[in-house]
Amino acid sequence: MAVEITSKIVGYRIKQQAPAVPAPELQDENPLTVRIPSRPEGTLEAVSEKISYVGAEGRKKVYLLVSFMPVEGVIGGKRVVIERPVEFFFPSGQLSSEHQWITATMRSLSLAARGGYVTQAVADLRKVAWDKGLVRCGMNRWNKPMFHDSEVAAIAWSIQQILYRRGFLDRDGNQVPVEQLVERYAHRMTHGHAWQPDEEATEVETGAVEAIGGEHSAPKKPESSGPATVGNCPECRGELIMMDGCPTCYAGCGWSKCG
């Protein structure tokens, strides 16, 4: 709309635009420790694992489900996203009297996962011991049987392996730095599949013994790879170890010389 100026112009000034208000700086919020109040509604990605272990009562098998979800946070003033475990589930078809402790433990782990301290909770479970002898479950990096102090410790080790293959923990059960978790989640979004550990890369770690004298020298067995064997099982030809003063098969059949 045009306006006619009838009076004499004695001065003028240019109207200045209001200065832009700077965006508030984001406060750092570690996505590893962001508390999740409850399991979100809807579908979550999950890993189903069959865990088999052998103890004084013979071979047992259980099935576990571990659910994961993306969690946002702020690192260095930038919004980032990582993947975290949020739920550990024990299918109801296995709810016998001897498995009730597993159900209770999975509920506690789910609370720990949503609270941001699941790594320490699983590590503590690996320290649980009982008086029924060692429990065989899984193979170590030297392809030797793993022996644990209890069924609880064996299942906790299996959970650590699930989280390791998912990229949340390292091979020894330690927490992967949040920066690497951000990169691995970004890799997943870019390539359409989850990060996978490089099984081809073999590192010499503490406790391992390198072969010397050329490539034809046989590597020595690590001292921590398991208990000493005392023979072979007459049933399955597996290795026997001493348990409660009695030769017992830990290859799978559970045979014992003492009956």
Beta strands, then each sheet from edge to edge (+ up, - down):
strand 1: 45-55
strand 2: 58-75
strand 3: 78-89
strand 4: 135-139
strand 5: 145-148
strand 6: 229-232
strand 7: 239-243
strand 8: 246-249
sheet 1: 1+ 2- 3+
sheet 2: 4+ 5-
sheet 3: 6+ 7- 8+
end
